[in-house]
Amino acid sequence: MSIESTRDVMMKYWDSAHSDTSMMADDVVFTMMPTGEETRTPAGVLGLLNYFYHVAFDAAAPVENYIIGDGHAMMEGHVTGKHIGEFAGIPATGKDIRVPICVSYDLENDKIQRARIYFEMPVLMQQLGVM
């Protein structure tokens, strides 16, 4: 894979606001690094992202900084929004959130193969008033 094709895939994915799985490999794996929880398949990943960004929260994670390499990419940003539904056993609080996030991606054959999500859970819990 070239840097250019990696950039094309990642820009298409980031521009879709996590709603287009056409650039994911059939055996894609997204790992939540704080918990080790893995979500597999494009449909599984879409369900996870939809739940987080549209059911538990009304949120977005625009890319603030990124690095693109040959078959690898990394993004940094903040998840911003409102807690509107149950998350991790916590009923909706209606509170606004702004939580740092960093995601590292591995690509093969012009498809996202793996994503490792570094999400600041302690910051989220504090903002939700749980800590």
Protein Blocks (a to p, Z undefined) as FASTA:
>chain_A
ZZklmmmmmmmmmmnnopacklpcfkbccddfknopacehjklmmmmmmmmmmmmpccdd
ddfbdcddehiacdddddddddfbdeehiacehiacddddddddddeehiafbdcddddf
klmmmmnopZZ
